[in-house]
Amino acid sequence: MLTTVANVLTVAFVISRIGRARRTLGPGSLTERERTPFSLLPGTSAGWWSVRLGLAFMVALASVQTVLSGLDPFDADTDRATAAVARIALGGAAGAAVLTGFVAVRRRAERSVLVFASIAISTWVGLIPVIGSFFFE
């Protein structure tokens, strides 16, 4: 687990050093280029909220799995009431992280690797299993 986190942080650091250039259709010049740099840390308050909520989701997921003695909250063998409460809590935390991440990216023009990672992890590990467990159980 720690090596995976270290690899993700290494990739995030490398990506943060790469800037993406795009052409702007400014007045009179089609060759003028504008840099849209990526950074590792968020620069907006919405970006920080997304990262914090993503971390809260990961802590909630770890604590739910610890409380349930390593059982998967999305598994059908787990107690139904406990699993439903766990799914709602995890889905809410993941949904909040994804929503604030999208607000930071779309409205605040956030280009932080941690915000993109928060959106991706919360969606892949949180929202997709929660939605799937409600529909396919």
FENVEN-V16369 format. One record per backbone hydrogen bond with DSSP energy under -0.5 kcal/mol. NH is the residue of the N-H (numbers start at 1). CO is the residue of the C=O. If there is no record, write none. Layout:
BEGIN
NH;CO + NH;CO
END
This chain:
BEGIN
5;1 + 6;2 + 7;3 + 8;4 + 9;5 + 10;6 + 11;7 + 12;8 + 13;9 + 14;10 + 15;11 + 16;12 + 17;13 + 17;14 + 18;15 + 19;17 + 20;36 + 21;19 + 22;34 + 24;32 + 26;24 + 26;29 + 28;26 + 29;26 + 34;22 + 36;20 + 37;35 + 38;18 + 39;111 + 48;44 + 49;45 + 50;46 + 51;47 + 52;48 + 53;49 + 54;50 + 55;51 + 56;52 + 57;53 + 58;54 + 59;55 + 60;56 + 61;57 + 62;58 + 63;59 + 64;60 + 65;61 + 66;62 + 67;63 + 68;64 + 69;66 + 70;65 + 71;68 + 73;71 + 75;72 + 78;75 + 83;79 + 84;80 + 85;81 + 86;82 + 87;83 + 88;84 + 89;85 + 90;86 + 91;87 + 92;88 + 93;89 + 94;90 + 95;91 + 96;92 + 97;93 + 98;94 + 99;95 + 100;96 + 101;97 + 102;98 + 103;99 + 104;100 + 105;101 + 106;102 + 107;103 + 108;103 + 110;104 + 113;39 + 114;40 + 116;112 + 117;113 + 118;114 + 119;115 + 120;116 + 121;117 + 122;118 + 123;119 + 124;120 + 125;121 + 126;121 + 126;122 + 127;122 + 128;123 + 130;126 + 131;127 + 132;128 + 133;129 + 134;130 + 135;131 + 136;132
END
